[in-house]
């Protein structure tokens, strides 16, 4: 029994409703866009006009049924125009159809072998340039048709013959083509409900109507009978099978890449099911075998039709299938209408399509990413050689550029200004290819100099390690000193332990909070060693300025909890915070804690800080102990007595407690937030703090660090509030 038969009645009704409300209207819109484009692509390819319609019908119905992309629409595409024209010119139309069948078979094999995603590994800049080259080639071809002539065999001939064509313009053809182009370019500016109509259809209809009233006789499309009359079997090649297979492979690869890239783009345009890339290739291959077998053009997924399909509200593959049905009905029943279309109207349409394949955004992106040379070379190769050679040259250049970027390394050696110390900086991928530059720069270092070797490398092979290590040994033997700072992910110590590998990128926790987390033995000692290797030289200049004086902007009182790292959560560095830490971040009133008294007096009277901050945190053990009523006695029990004031204030009517509860915090965290407010009040009543607030505007504030979310909240007398990045207080002061 079929799945549809087993479907619940409600689901069947829902599918039918979706088909009638969404997919049916969308299919009509896509049909109106696809019809003129299919005719134009057949003309540009030098194929029979009916071949474009056959491909459109097969692409819609077959890929709609078998493909893996729910909303992609397939048919003849501008991206294959150049290679198809070359194939027809070389082998003839019947053999070109056989090559299309062979290309479809290759696509099915691609899909069955599950290598579809590998096609997406082609550099996007090469694909963009390929499309731009195709667009330029189409525009050059159709410009001659627009002027009333015929296109030539190559882009170069089309270019050099253009001046002669301009001297003998056919006015009626030219006028029709220019009107079509004007409508195409200006349709996006049309206001109101007219914009719902597809621009290409409106342009061709207006151009056709104009051609019927002009006094001249523009050349028109010729169709011999209905679409069924145009169906014909492909012909086997008479020889040169190597060239036939190469042409089939070229069409299969280009059609596959274009279809897959189009499917990726369509997936980004909707929230429905994603594409099954292997199934999509099988569907495309089946469509090409059938299209070629019936005498049609090659089929690919087409982004213009697919985007139209999504924008028209399609919900399932039924829309693509139905658009193929409408093209079939039109091609059979309305052949006379098609034959009224002037070739210059389709030429104007194709010139605009070709121009739109050259996207300024792609050129800007290539320039920003340093790939402009690859883009230009690929475009020129596609236009003036052929599509396959242009793409191969582009891929080779892209790969060469990638290889150069991956293996290049920057090596500099120079004396640190104002010192006798030399700095050798090595940045990038350090391999045997860097040895000439490495030895040249190391030779600049004078004997007996103190040298710092800064390694910011992600890959270090044995040859590079040996060169650096041998030079360092020789330099130390002649009276110099060598110190290593390893900032990159590759380590000198690992160079001899096995084959070289690209180092694992370190995280913030690895590099800043706990650089010893993966080391064994004495963690503090190992951490200090890691600090010397990675970070000491970075902070050394700043610490040298602080050697004899400190000028912190804030006194920061927080809990002794190991999870609280003041400089990390306040984005500050050495010399910014004067820090006090104790269990529970308590301020003991009445001068009973001489440590806090001394810190307050020194920070406010001697260092003249601008801020005093109390910072509590979530999951605080002191707060949990207070809520639980223990411990008591010496040690921790005696210290937690200082939290009684916070516990006494902690009740539902308190605005701070109420705000914390409303924000969803649990009892212990609510108490922690109230505790911050209590300590802030205690500080503001302290004689030293109160005097500084009056004399030089000392600010006293409270913070709460939520460990789980890494969010820092401000605690005020009225409750809590978020601190947004652009509004950070003086704690985010940069230095």
C-alpha angles and dihedrals in degrees: 000000000000124000091242090056090051093048116110113256092244092056092048091052090048092052091048091049091050090048093052097040101040118008099043096053091042091052091055091052092049090047091055090051096043098049100068092036092054092051092047094049090051090053093047092049094053090239128132111283092239090058090072092051093047090052091048092051094046093043092052099044104033099039089039088059101036107023126106099224110083098205104025117115119210134201141113110334135205089228091073098041097099098046092044091051090051091047093051091046092051102039107016128246100285093051090045087059090052089051089053089053090050091048089053091052090052090051091053089051089049090053095046091049090055095231095125095115090054088071088064089064091079110111108262091223089062092049091048091048091047090055091046091051090050090049093051091047092050092047092051091049096047095043088073091050089049089055091051100261137095130269120250132232099262140027090244092055090046088053100047094041093052097089090055091049090052090058092060106040118171100225099206095049091045094049093050092049094047091050090051091049092048092052092047094050095042100041093092088063095054109116130218131010094332088079089070088074115086111258096220092053093048091047094051093044092051091045091050092048091049091051090056093058099040116101094233129075110245115199110259138201115274121213121181103216127311128330091268090058090057094056111111138161120253122253126236116241117257092222143313093092092172091064090045093054091046091052091048091049090049093052092044093051096045093044091048095048093045092048094048094046090048090050091052090051092048091050088059091055099060141034099226130101117325127241122274096216097196092050090047091057091049090051092047091048093050090049092051092049091051095041093049091044091055095044100264136137123263115280130224138163106274120211095203093057093038093052089048089051093053094044091050089060103256115171104183145016089272090086094059091045093050093048087060090051092052091051090051092051092047094047092051100040103033107040091134091060092054092052091059092065112105117227090232089061090056089043091057089048092051094046089057091046089050093049091049090056087066100074120192090208090061091051092049091048091050090050093049093048095045094248098112093110091054090049095050095044092049092049092050091046093051093046101043103026113025137285098264095046092045093052093045091051090048093049091047091051092046090050091048091050090048091050091050091049093047098048100035119109133189115223122180132167125191145141116269108244114258095010140078090236124110125215121208110191120195115184130173133016109346112204138141087281088070095055097097093051092040095053091044093055095042089053089064092066111099121231118270092018122142105244132196113197109202111198115195095166132139095194130033122178127198095259093056092043091051092049093052094041095047092047091049092050091050092047092051091047089058093054103273130119128230126199124183126216112187111198099156130076096254117082131210089219091059097050094091099037097079145320113331114266133181108265121249113253112250121232128223090263091051095047105035116013104036112006090165097054094111097039124098130220122025102015097195092050092047090047092052090050090051090049090054092050099045115020113014096086091050095057096032096090092049093046090049088061089052094048095110104017140034126203109183118179095208143036106219119199113188144148123285089236111135092226094065114086106177098197092050098050092043097041092233135136143207112323096019103093131045099202134206119184131186138147107286096004091259126175105209110216127219097038094281094134107060092186093062091041091054093046093049093048094047096044096045104033101032106026095032096216118193097215140039113196132186114201124192127177146207123270091025112178092210091057092048090052091050092051090048092051097240171154105030135182131044123355115010094012093057091048095049089059085082088067095062092095090058092047091050092052093047106102135121095260093059108102094220093050091045092051091049091049091048089053089059100253120150126242096270093049091045088056090048091055092047089048090057090052091050093050091049089053090048091052093049090056093049111110096230093046094043092052092050091049090056098040104043108004100259109188122220119195143157133230135190121205115207102206097196095055098026088231122145116211129192115236114213134173088263098048136277135320138187119258110218120208097247091050102051115146126237088291088078089055110145122225 
